[in-house]
Amino acid sequence: QVQLVESGGGLVQPGGSLRLSCAASGSILRIYPMGWYRPAPGKQREFVAGITGTGRTKYADSVKCRVTFSSDGDKNTYLQMNGLKPEDTDVYYCNAALDWSTLEPGDYWGQGTRVTVSS
């Protein structure tokens, strides 16, 4: 079993930045690829960003060029979000062992961290 704990959410003004962190713990053979998701109409959750164990990244078009996903190579990943917009307001969930080809999430979720972009 694996546990994921997110942190770093909060209230920020439009144009501001936040850094979301996800710390994985527990015993699991494979936690990568890891990713971030957020709720979306008509979907359980929509893909935001993903990273493989070798550092390859993918981003949703809605956040591309504003977001950077990185890893310490072990069990900690970081989502740097810049140029935040009000439409980025949501709860962001960390996920482990997602399907890299389909971007469908894996079975492991964190509790979520709320990002609010407002003036």
FENMOSUL-V976978 format. One record per residue. N is the residue number from 0. RES is the residue in one letter. SS is DSSP state (~ for helix, > for strand, _ for the rest). BURIAL is # if it has 16 or more other C-alpha atoms within 10 Angstrom, else .. Layout:
BEGIN
N&RES&SS&BURIAL  N&RES&SS&BURIAL
END
This chain:
BEGIN
0&Q&_&.  1&V&>&#  2&Q&>&#  3&L&>&#  4&V&>&#  5&E&>&#  6&S&>&#  7&G&_&.  8&G&_&#  9&G&>&.  10&L&>&.  11&V&>&#  12&Q&_&.  13&P&_&#  14&G&_&.  15&G&_&.  16&S&_&#  17&L&>&#  18&R&>&#  19&L&>&#  20&S&>&#  21&C&>&#  22&A&>&#  23&A&>&#  24&S&>&.  25&G&>&.  26&S&_&.  27&I&_&.  28&L&_&.  29&R&_&.  30&I&_&#  31&Y&_&#  32&P&_&#  33&M&>&#  34&G&>&#  35&W&>&#  36&Y&>&#  37&R&>&#  38&P&>&.  39&A&>&.  40&P&_&.  41&G&_&.  42&K&>&.  43&Q&>&.  44&R&>&#  45&E&>&#  46&F&>&#  47&V&>&#  48&A&>&#  49&G&>&#  50&I&>&#  51&T&_&#  52&G&_&#  53&T&_&.  54&G&_&.  55&R&_&.  56&T&>&#  57&K&>&#  58&Y&>&#  59&A&_&.  60&D&_&.  61&S&_&.  62&V&_&#  63&K&_&.  64&C&_&.  65&R&_&.  66&V&>&#  67&T&>&#  68&F&>&#  69&S&>&#  70&S&>&#  71&D&_&.  72&G&_&.  73&D&_&.  74&K&_&#  75&N&>&#  76&T&>&#  77&Y&>&#  78&L&>&#  79&Q&>&#  80&M&>&#  81&N&_&#  82&G&_&.  83&L&_&#  84&K&_&#  85&P&~&.  86&E&~&.  87&D&~&#  88&T&_&#  89&D&>&#  90&V&>&.  91&Y&>&#  92&Y&>&#  93&C&>&#  94&N&>&#  95&A&>&#  96&A&_&#  97&L&_&#  98&D&_&.  99&W&_&#  100&S&_&.  101&T&_&.  102&L&_&#  103&E&_&.  104&P&_&#  105&G&_&#  106&D&_&.  107&Y&>&#  108&W&>&#  109&G&_&#  110&Q&_&.  111&G&_&#  112&T&>&#  113&R&>&#  114&V&>&#  115&T&>&#  116&V&>&#  117&S&_&#  118&S&_&.
END
